């Protein structure tokens, strides 16, 4: 496959979207991180106490795979209140990598629902946090109500090779979706 593809990186607040894009981007990533304020605690109550910033518009990076395919990565804000920006970012996207965190799988429901509402093909990557519980893939599929054809992989957003493997799983899925007979 050659050319370029717009890919969303989605998930709840604090799941590792900014980290993943920064880890894989071959250019200096654009990040719209802003300091979290005390006021955000009322609307973002499930925030890791060590988290000091949040994406307020988008993250952007670029990754060339196999010398022929350029992925333009757009990270979305994790909070549902930023849904209008999220929907604008989705325009023209071929698919999405949805990051999830086993410490709170239910926090991923909004992002996955948004992808389904947009009818955007996606793969799910479980970002492995050292303090997070480990679950069997079938249990995660059941908890997230994933279709059997939805790719499910694990990754460490801090690790370039691991993150690229997750993106490659998404690209393979997009190729399969595009070449399936209607």
Secondary structure, 3 states (H helix, E strand, C coil): CCEEEEEEEECCCCCCHHHHHHHHCCCCCEEEEEECCCCHHHHCCCCCCCCCEEEEEEEEEEEEECCCEEEEEEEECCCHHHHHHHHHHHCCCCEEEEEECCCCHHHHHHHHHHHHHCCCCEEEEEECCCCCCCCCHHHHHHHHCCCCCCCEEEECCCCHHHHHHHHHHHHHHHHHHHHCCC
